[in-house]
Amino acid sequence: MEKIGRILDSKMPVKLGINKRNEIVRLIYEISLREGLSPIKILEQEEIRNIIEKGKAGSFAGIKKALIRQRYPSSSGNENIRIMPVKIKETDRESPVWKGELRPRSIFVERSVRQDKWTLDFLSNFPQADVTVIDKVSAGLGGMSPKKNVERYALRRDNVFIIKGKTAFIKACPCTKGAVSCGYQVLNIGFGCPIDCSYCYLQTYSNASGLILPANIEDYFEQISEFDGKLSVKTRIGTGEFTDSLALDKYTRYSSKLIPFFRGTKNLVLELKTKVSDIHGVLSQEPHDNIVISWSLNAEKISDSYEKGAPSTGERIRAASEAASKGYKLGFHFDPIVYCDRWEEKYGGIIEELFSYEAIRKKVSWISLGSLRYTPGLKQIAERRFDDNLLFYRGELFEDAGGKFRYKDDVRIGMYRAMLKEIRKFNSTCWVYLCMETENIWKRSGVANFLELS
């Protein structure tokens, strides 16, 4: 990236301020990755060369406009497209790919739960780890050397914090401004995920260098029961907002407590959402209509490149078939759908593979669809953490009213229509809904009955 800056400095007829320089460097960088062109070739294109040869007057504005048209072909170059004037840094270091086994170096345990059976059982899995008793989780975090968020996040599998949770923090799933709510409730059980997805929003605000796990989830059950008693309709609740519901289940055994409890709820339907294929804990429990096991799925190429540490999409589908054969109801989440070369063929193939399993066809309850979206901060962090970031550069994503970057409406609608069409080839009854989209997008995509729970 510094090389691009030096090339730009040698070509420009005027010295640019730091922000203007960074804007042009970013555009050149993203075009270079998107189109496979060298920075020199980009600056030597006829239109840009002519602007440079005319001299200082208007050179920055003219070059920026030309580069925006090239980076965003669907634009005219006149739109107010936000370009992050942020210096692009080399990747710090990619975290080792998670292999499904947790091997923490340090475990910090709050004193109040040190002798709890759950804590002792959990610690027995890691005799090699250094165990430190702390009064509060903040003490453990404060005792660590200060690091930037990117570095801290990369260390999260090295450290585990066992806490006494004070509340289940049941809350409505946070929606983008103006988006239709699907009525989902979030149950906060733990924080942090061992899988490294390039697009994961947890990277933007996880300032804890570790995975945080409560030792006392049974203490939440009274609060959950009270919430359940106030409901008059079936309501979904899930544990997958701040963690993968099952990625650490062979150590936490949370599913062995949650599933029996939710068999007895009146209106709450528990969703355990995951990307893993090891679901022995779930399979050891008896299914119930109040329990849905869900998988996040993506096109194989996207999964292989940008969901590091997760089993392949095919492995997840086979695990879903096992759960269905056991009798569990299923959910699937195609989110984020990524607009890429032959995207329709790639996602269509996954849908066809999914419904090739008879058990899945019989037990699928809902499928959600959502497109790639991110905050400016997430893109910047991913650039620091991963060498391959074409996910963010190949498509055209523009800032929306809520400050997130998304594909244009027509692109998203086209993707949703195509996905819905493929799903309906195999299943005409399961509930299909959109995630973080306005009512207008729902209707134009052909998705209806969005408040009905199948």
For each residue, the residues with C-beta under 8 A, 3 or more apart:
1: 4 5 25 29 87 88 89 90
2: 5 6
3: 6 7 39
4: 1 7 8 25 28 29 32 39
5: 1 2 8 9 21 25
6: 2 3 9 10
7: 3 4 10 11 39 40 43
8: 4 5 11 12 16 21 24 25 28 39 43
9: 5 6 12 15 16 21
10: 6 7
11: 7 8 43 52
12: 8 9 15 16 52 59
13: 52 55 56 59
14: 56 59 60
15: 9 12
16: 8 9 12 20 21 24 60
17: 20 21
18: 21 22 85
19: 22 23 85
20: 16 17 23 24 60 85
21: 5 8 9 16 17 18 24 25
22: 18 19 25 26 84 85 86 87 88
23: 19 20 26 27 64 83 84 85
24: 8 16 20 21 27 28 60 63 64 67
25: 1 4 5 8 21 22 28 29 87 88
26: 22 23 29 30 83 84 85 86 88
27: 23 24 30 31 64 67 68 70 71 83
28: 4 8 24 25 31 32 39 42 43 67
29: 1 4 25 26 32 33 39 88
30: 26 27 33 34 71 393
31: 27 28 34 35 37 42 67 70 71
32: 4 28 29 35 36 37 38 39 42
33: 29 30 36 389 390 393
34: 30 31 71 390 393 394
35: 31 32 70
36: 32 33
37: 31 32 41 42
38: 32 41 42
39: 3 4 7 8 28 29 32 42 43
40: 7 43 44
41: 37 38 44 45
42: 28 31 32 37 38 39 45 48 67 70
43: 7 8 11 28 39 40 48 49 52
44: 40 41 48 49
45: 41 42 48 49 66
46: 49 50
47: 50 51 66
48: 42 43 44 45 51 52 63 66 67
49: 43 44 45 46 52 53
50: 46 47 53 54
51: 47 48 54 58 59 62 63 66
52: 11 12 13 43 48 49 59 63
53: 49 50
54: 50 51 57 58 59 62
55: 13 59
56: 13 14 59
57: 54
58: 51 54 61 62
59: 12 13 14 51 52 54 55 56 62 63
60: 14 16 20 24 63 64
61: 58 64 65
62: 51 54 58 59 65 66
63: 24 48 51 52 59 60 66 67
64: 23 24 27 60 61 67 68 83
65: 61 62 68 69 77 78
66: 45 47 48 51 62 63 69 70 77
67: 24 27 28 31 42 48 63 64 70 71
68: 27 64 65 71 72 75 77 79 81 83
69: 65 66 72 73 75 76 77
70: 27 31 35 42 66 67 73
71: 27 30 31 34 67 68 396
72: 68 69 75 81 396 398
73: 69 70 396
74: 396 408
75: 68 69 72 78 79 81 396
76: 69 79
77: 65 66 68 69
78: 65 75
79: 68 75 76 398
80:
81: 68 72 75 398 399
82: 376 399
83: 23 26 27 64 68
84: 22 23 26 376 379 380
85: 18 19 20 22 23 26
86: 22 26 376 380
87: 1 22 25
88: 1 22 25 26 29 383
89: 1 92 383 384
90: 1
91: 94 383 384 385 386 387
92: 89 150 151 154 384 385
93: 154
94: 91 196 308 385 386 387
95: 98 154 157 196 385
96:
97: 196 308 309
98: 95 101 157 194 195 196 308 309
99: 309
100: 276 278 309 311
101: 98
102: 125 126 157 160 194 248 251
103: 126 128 157
104: 107 126 129 157 158 159 160 210 211
105: 129 130 158 159
106: 129 130 131 132 158 159 160 210
107: 104 123 126 129 130 131 132 159 160 161 162
108: 132 133 134 137 140 159 160 161 162 210
109: 113 114 119 123 131 132 133 134 162
110: 113 114 133 134 135 136 137 161 162 163 164 215
111: 114 133 134 135
112: 164
113: 109 110 116 118 119 162 163 164 215 216
114: 109 110 111 119 133
115: 119 120
116: 113 119 120 215 216
117: 120 121
118: 113 121 122 215 216
119: 109 113 114 115 116 122 123 162 215
120: 115 116 117 123 124
121: 117 118 124 125 253
122: 118 119 125 126 162 213 215 251 252
123: 107 109 119 120 126 129 131
124: 120 121 127
125: 102 121 122 251
126: 102 103 104 107 122 123 129
127: 124
128: 103
129: 104 105 106 107 123 126 160
130: 105 106 107
131: 106 107 109 123
132: 106 107 108 109 140
133: 108 109 110 111 114
134: 108 109 110 111 137 139 140 143
135: 110 111 139
136: 110 139 140
137: 108 110 134 140 141 161 163 208 212
138: 141 142
139: 134 135 136 142 143
140: 108 132 134 136 137 143 144 161 210
141: 137 138 144 161 208 209 210
142: 138 139
143: 134 139 140
144: 140 141 147 159 209
145:
146:
147: 144 151 152 155 209
148: 151 152
149: 152 153 203 206 207 381
150: 92 153 154 203 381 384 385
151: 92 147 148 154 155
152: 147 148 149 155 156 206 207 208 209
153: 149 150 156 202 203 206 209 381 385
154: 92 93 95 150 151 385
155: 147 151 152 158 159 209 210
156: 152 153 159 192 194 206 208 209 210 211
157: 95 98 102 103 104 194 211
158: 104 105 106 155 209 210
159: 104 105 106 107 108 144 155 156 209 210 211
160: 102 104 106 107 108 129 210 211 212 213
161: 107 108 110 137 140 141 208 210 211 212 213
162: 107 108 109 110 113 119 122 213 214 215
163: 110 113 137 212 213 214 215
164: 110 112 113 214 215 216
165: 168 189 214 215 216 217 219 220
166:
167: 220 223
168: 165 187 188 189 220 223 224
169: 186 187 188
170: 185 186 187 188 223 224 227 237
171: 174 185 186 188
172: 175 181 183 184 185 186
173: 181 182 184 185 186 241
174: 171
175: 172 179 180 181 436
176: 179 400 402 404 436
177: 401 402
178: 401 402 438
179: 175 176 436 437 438
180: 175 434 437 438 439 442 450
181: 172 173 175 184
182: 173 236 368 433 435 450 451
183: 172 235 236 451 453
184: 172 173 181 236 237 238
185: 170 171 172 173 227 235 236 237 238 268
186: 169 170 171 172 173 237 238 239 241
187: 168 169 170 220 224 237 238 239 270
188: 168 169 170 171 191 239 241 242
189: 165 168 214 217 220 239 243 254 258
190: 211 212 213 214 239 242 243 248 252 254
191: 188 206 208 211 212 242 243
192: 156 202 206 208 210 211 212 242 243
193: 200 202 242 243 244 247
194: 98 102 156 157 211 244 247 248 309
195: 98 200 244 247 275 276 307 308 309 310
196: 94 95 97 98 200 307 308 309 385 386
197: 200 275 306 307 308 310
198: 305 306 307 308 382 385 386 388 389 391
199: 306 336 372 374 378 382 391
200: 193 195 196 197 203
201: 204 205 374 375 378
202: 153 192 193 205 206 242
203: 149 150 153 200 206 378 381 382 385
204: 201 375 377 378 381
205: 201 202
206: 149 152 153 156 191 192 202 203
207: 149 152
208: 137 141 152 156 161 191 192 212
209: 141 144 147 152 153 155 156 158 159
210: 104 106 108 140 141 155 156 158 159 160 161 192
211: 104 156 157 159 160 161 190 191 192 194 243 248
212: 137 160 161 163 190 191 192 208
213: 122 160 161 162 163 190 248 252
214: 162 163 164 165 189 190 217
215: 110 113 116 118 119 122 162 163 164 165
216: 113 116 118 164 165 219 220
217: 165 189 214 220 221 254 257 258
218: 221 257
219: 165 216 222
220: 165 167 168 187 189 216 217 223 224
221: 217 218 224 225 261
222: 219 225 226
223: 167 168 170 220 226 227
224: 168 170 187 220 221 227 228 237 261 265 268
225: 221 222 228 229 265
226: 222 223 229 230
227: 170 185 223 224 230 231 268
228: 224 225 231 265 266 267 268
229: 225 226 266
230: 226 227
231: 227 228 234 235 266 267 268
232: 267
233: 267 453
234: 231 267 269 453
235: 183 185 231 267 268 269 453
236: 182 183 184 185 268 269 271 292 453
237: 170 184 185 186 187 224 268 269 270 271
238: 184 185 186 187 241 245 270 271 272 273 294
239: 186 187 188 189 190 243 245 254 258 270 271 272 273
240: 243 244 245 271 272 273 274 294
241: 173 186 188 238
242: 188 190 191 192 193 202
243: 189 190 191 192 193 211 239 240 247 248
244: 193 194 195 240 247 248 273 274 275 276
245: 238 239 240 249 254 255 271 272 273 274
246: 249 255 272 274 276 278 279 281 282
247: 193 194 195 243 244 274 275 276
248: 102 190 194 211 213 243 244 251 252
249: 245 246 252 253 254 255 278 279 281 282
250: 253 278 280 281
251: 102 122 125 248
252: 122 190 213 248 249
253: 121 249 250 256 257 281
254: 189 190 217 239 245 249 257 258
255: 245 246 249 258 259 272 281 282 285
256: 253 259 260 281 284 285
257: 217 218 253 254 260 261
258: 189 217 239 254 255 261 262 270 272
259: 255 256 262 263 270 282 285 286 288 291
260: 256 257 263 264 285
261: 221 224 257 258 264 265
262: 258 259 265 268 269 270 288 290 291
263: 259 260 286 288 290 291
264: 260 261
265: 224 225 228 261 262 268 269 270 290
266: 228 229 231
267: 228 231 232 233 234 235
268: 185 224 227 228 231 235 236 237 262 265 290
269: 234 235 236 237 262 265 289 290 291 292 453
270: 187 237 238 239 258 259 262 265 290 291 292
271: 236 237 238 239 240 245 292 293 294 331
272: 238 239 240 245 246 255 258 282 291 292 293 294
273: 238 239 240 244 245 294 295 296 331 333
274: 240 244 245 246 247 279 293 294 295 296
275: 195 197 244 247 295 296 307 310 311 316
276: 100 195 244 246 247 279 310 311 316 319
277: 311 315 316 318 319
278: 100 246 249 250 319
279: 246 249 274 276 282 283 293 319 322 323
280: 250 283 284
281: 246 249 250 253 255 256 284 285
282: 246 249 255 259 272 279 285 293 323 326 328
283: 279 280 322 323 326
284: 256 280 281
285: 255 256 259 260 281 282
286: 259 263 327
287: 291 326 327 328 329
288: 259 262 263 291
289: 269 329
290: 262 263 265 268 269 270
291: 259 262 263 269 270 272 287 288 328 329
292: 236 269 270 271 272 328 329 330 331 365 366
293: 271 272 274 279 282 320 323 328 329 330 331
294: 238 240 271 272 273 274 330 331 332 333
295: 273 274 275 316 317 319 320 330 331 332 333
296: 273 274 275 316 332 333 335
297: 303 313 316 317 332 333 334 350 354
298: 302 303 306 307 313 334 336 337 338 350
299: 302 303 313 338 340 343 346 347 349 350
300: 303 304 312 313 314 346 349 350
301: 304 305 340 346
302: 298 299 305 306 307 338 340 346 391
303: 297 298 299 300 306 307 310 312 313
304: 300 301 307 312
305: 198 301 302 388 390 391
306: 197 198 199 298 302 303 338 386 388 391
307: 195 196 197 198 275 298 302 303 304 310
308: 94 97 98 195 196 197 198 386
309: 97 98 99 100 194 195 196
310: 195 197 275 276 303 307 316
311: 100 275 276 277 315 316 319
312: 300 303 304 315 316
313: 297 298 299 300 303 316 317 350 353
314: 300 317 318 353
315: 277 311 312 318 319
316: 275 276 277 295 296 297 310 311 312 313 319 320
317: 295 297 313 314 320 321 350 353 354 357 360
318: 277 314 315 321 322
319: 276 277 278 279 295 311 315 316 322 323
320: 293 295 316 317 323 324 330 332 354 357 360
321: 317 318 324 325 357 359 360
322: 279 283 318 319 325 326
323: 279 282 283 293 319 320 326 328 330 363
324: 320 321 327 328 330 357 359 360 362 363 364
325: 321 322 359
326: 282 283 287 322 323
327: 286 287 324 363
328: 282 287 291 292 293 323 324 363
329: 287 289 291 292 293 363 364 365
330: 292 293 294 295 320 323 324 360 363 364 365
331: 271 273 292 293 294 295 364 365 366 367 368
332: 294 295 296 297 320 354 364 366 367 368
333: 273 294 295 296 297 367 368 370 435
334: 297 298 337 347 350 367 368 369 370 419
335: 296 368 369 370 371 435
336: 199 298 370 371 372 373
337: 298 334 343 347 369 370 371 372 415 419
338: 298 299 302 306 343 371 372 391 395
339: 343 371 372 394 395 407 411 415
340: 299 301 302 343 346 394 395
341: 394
342: 345 346
343: 299 337 338 339 340 346 347 415
344: 347 348 418
345: 342 348 349
346: 299 300 301 302 340 342 343 349 350
347: 299 334 337 343 344 350 351 418 419 422
348: 344 345 351 352 418 422
349: 299 300 345 346 352 353
350: 297 298 299 300 313 317 334 346 347 353 354
351: 347 348 354 355 419 422 423 425 426
352: 348 349 355 356 422 426
353: 313 314 317 349 350 356
354: 297 317 320 332 350 351 357 360 426
355: 351 352 360 361 425 426 427
356: 352 353
357: 317 320 321 324 354 360 361
358: 361 362
359: 321 324 325 362 363
360: 317 320 321 324 330 354 355 357 363 364
361: 355 357 358 364 426 427
362: 324 358 359
363: 323 324 327 328 329 330 359 360
364: 324 329 330 331 332 360 361 367 427 430
365: 292 329 330 331 430 431 454
366: 292 331 332 430 431 432 433 453 454
367: 331 332 333 334 364 423 430 431 432 433
368: 182 331 332 333 334 335 432 433 434 435
369: 334 335 337 415 416 419 420 432 433 434 435 447
370: 333 334 335 336 337 373 434 435 436 437
371: 335 336 337 338 339 406 407 411 412 415 416
372: 199 336 337 338 339 391 395 397 406 407
373: 336 370 397 404 405 406 436
374: 199 201 378 379 392 397 404 405
375: 201 204 378 379 403 404 405
376: 82 84 86 379 380 399 403 405
377: 204 380 381
378: 199 201 203 204 374 375 381 382
379: 84 374 375 376 382 383 389 392 405
380: 84 86 376 377 383 384
381: 149 150 153 203 204 377 378 384 385
382: 198 199 203 378 379 385 386 389 391 392
383: 88 89 91 379 380 386 389 392
384: 89 91 92 150 380 381
385: 91 92 94 95 150 153 154 196 198 203 381 382
386: 91 94 196 198 306 308 382 383 389
387: 91 94
388: 198 305 306 391
389: 33 198 379 382 383 386 392 393
390: 33 34 305 393 394
391: 198 199 302 305 306 338 372 382 388 394
392: 374 379 382 383 389 395 397
393: 30 33 34 389 390
394: 34 339 340 341 390 391
395: 338 339 340 372 392 407 411
396: 71 72 73 74 75 407 408 411
397: 372 373 374 392 405 406 407
398: 72 79 81 405 406 407 408
399: 81 82 376 403 404 405
400: 176 403 404 405 406
401: 177 178
402: 176 177 178
403: 375 376 399 400
404: 176 373 374 375 399 400
405: 373 374 375 376 379 397 398 399 400
406: 371 372 373 397 398 400 412
407: 339 371 372 395 396 397 398 411 412 415
408: 74 396 398 411 412
409: 412 413 441 444
410: 413 414
411: 339 371 395 396 407 408 414 415
412: 371 406 407 408 409 415 416 437 441 445
413: 409 410 416 417 441 444 445
414: 410 411 417 418
415: 337 339 343 369 371 407 411 412 418 419
416: 369 371 412 413 419 420 434 441 445 446 447
417: 413 414 420 421 445 446
418: 344 347 348 414 415 421 422
419: 334 337 347 351 369 415 416 422 423
420: 369 416 417 423 424 432 445 446 447
421: 417 418 424 425
422: 347 348 351 352 418 419 425 426
423: 351 367 419 420 426 427 430 432
424: 420 421 427 428
425: 351 355 421 422
426: 351 352 354 355 361 422 423
427: 355 361 364 423 424 430
428: 424
429: 454
430: 364 365 366 367 423 427 454
431: 365 366 367 449 452 453 454
432: 366 367 368 369 420 423 447
433: 182 366 367 368 369 447 450
434: 180 368 369 370 416 437 441 442 445 447 450
435: 182 333 335 368 369 370
436: 175 176 179 370 373
437: 179 180 370 412 434 441 442 445
438: 178 179 180 441 442
439: 180 442 443
440: 443 444
441: 409 412 413 416 434 437 438 444 445
442: 180 434 437 438 439 445 447 448 450
443: 439 440 446 447 448
444: 409 413 440 441
445: 412 413 416 417 420 434 437 441 442
446: 416 417 420 443
447: 369 416 420 432 433 434 442 443 450
448: 442 443
449: 431 452
450: 180 182 433 434 442 447
451: 182 183
452: 431 449
453: 183 233 234 235 236 269 366 431
454: 365 366 429 430 431
